Amino acid sequence: MVWNYANLWESVASATPDRPALIHGERKITWNEFDRRANALAKAMVDAGLSQQSKVAAYLYNGPEYLESYYAAFKAGLAPFNTNYRYGGDELTYLFDNADAEAVVFHASFAEMADKVRGRLPKVKIWIAVPEAGHPVPEWAADYDAIVAAGADRFEAPWGRTADDLLIMYTGGTTGMPKGVMWRQEDLFKALGGGANLLLGLGPIERVEEAGERAKAVDASGAPLNITIPVAPLMHATGQFISFGTLIGGGAVATLTGRKFDPAVLFDEVERLEASGLIIVGPAFAAPMLETLEANPGRWAMPSLKRIASSGAMWGLENKQGLLKHLPNVMLMDSLGSSEALGLASSTSGAGQATSTAKFVTGPNAAVFTEDGVRVEAGSGVRGLVAVGGHTPVGYYKDEEKSAKTFRTFEGRRWSVPGDWATVETDGSITLLGRGSQVINTGGEKVFPEEVEEALKRFPGVRDAAVVGLPDPRFGERIGAIVDFGGENLPTLADLSAHVKSLLADYKAPRELVLAPVARAPNGKLDYKALKAQAIAALATDA
């Protein structure tokens, strides 16, 4: 028995061929169409010269093509990986080169950026563009729609598929440049619950064929279609992995057609589709959702909505309480985890019982250890690192040093230890203290301060720079910069922000600016805690 997502989804496609699998606006793609389109795409990539476990980049917005590309890669025994579509040219080149990408599937609106970097990426054998209104397919790329339009019969490459086939999830760079987390498909599937369906009270499946059997039984029962809307980008683990679970359960994944988040449009879509689940990332989504509900009392009932899942950023007690006031029948599911550590801990809130955003119940394979590997006892008050065992990643792609630091052996067992500090309460729950590194989490996007600092220092006249995360009610944190300027004309925040945006992704640009000397220790290091306090004090004085 081979636990491979291609086999699992093919089981569902065979059992419920006419049920919707993907929804995008008015478009509905059935399971049969999903399967045939992925077959055609898989064949095209193999025909282009890709071989077993060649790497496939998904450089895409949310849409049917994202999941079709992954399905195609799984079918062909290739290894798909995510791409942050906000990356600039240097970041994109680094990512594709580090991943050894041989195929890139991209929305045609990214053609200009792709054209800038493709000359530096000789390993890429095929560029496949998804046409968009106003953005035709460039002459150097294959046309995605032309490839998948007719579909194809079931495809399997000569080398077949295995449970060891990889999915690579590139992290947001919490400790430097992005790292590719290598998941064996069997481990990923089982770490995500092994096909368990909590809505129906069903445990993990024991055979690949059981995925299709369950989907067919649900269809025959007349139960409403389980539709999940990943509001969060599919390029991040939260949206992608929860969507995988929806598909294994025979449900449908609906993606929004707009490229900018509009809560009113989302709520209209929930009611139109009778969607049952949403996937968000913390306050960047929860806060505007609450603001929209508050401004439009009684406009949306959304009786079909049963759950809102979030991971990647704590979304705030006030946001939870407010959403539950408007949506009393919805369960709010807050997960603590990362691309390399699934199932660390979770909290669930219902009407009248919004859980503190930092308090979590650990998963069955999770524990808290001190840095030297001693398990932290409940109620001890000792700080420790949250770790998850069981099904864990192989490691980071081409980075043995980082792998050794994250994947550690405690008590004779392998654990993934991503760096989240916590204490263990007397009831066994954990209180999250935060990441030990200086990473800034802004709306679920992780920003490494030194990268932004180096970009700021390239602005004419900047002598030194420090970047810190400042509290933000919507995004959790926003980027603040302390800049020591030695030129004649003082730069504005807009000047420096535009400069950073010309080099890095937009979300890495500073949103606050303090012009002041940057204090460093004798060894040249920055005291980020002191710098953060300095920035908060200076901005409060300016206000």
KARAGI-V267484 format. One line per field, one symbol per residue. ss: DSSP state (A for helix, B for strand, O for the rest). A space follows every 50 residues. Layout:
ss = ???
//
This chain:
ss = OOOOAAAAAAAAAAAOOOOBBBBBOOBBBBAAAAAAAAAAAAAAAAAOOO OOOOBBBBBOOOOAAAAAAAAAAAAOOOBBBBOOOOOOAAAAAAAAAAAO BBBBBBBAAAAAAAAAAAOOOOOOOBBBBBOBOOBOOOOOOBBAAAAAOO OOOOOOOOOOOOOOOBBBBBOOOOOOOOOBBBBBAAAAAAAOOOOOBOOO OBOOOOOOAAAAAAAAAAAAAOOOOOBBBBOOOOOOAAAAAAAAAAAAOO OBBBBOOOOOOOAAAAAAAAAAAOOOBBBBOOAAAAAAAAAAAAAOOOOO OOOOOOBBBBBOOOOOAAAAAAAAAAOOOOBBBBBBBBOOBBBBBBBBBO OOOOOOOOBBBBOOOBBBBOOOOOBOOOOOOOOBBBBBOOOOOOBBOOOA AAAAAABBBBOOBBBBOOOBBBBBOOOOOBBBBBBOOOOBBBOOBBBOAA AAAAAAOOOOOBBBBBBBBBBBOOOBBBBBBBBBBOOOOOOOAAAAAAAA AAAOOAAAOOOBBBBOOOOBOOOOOBOAAAAAAAAAAAAAAAO
//
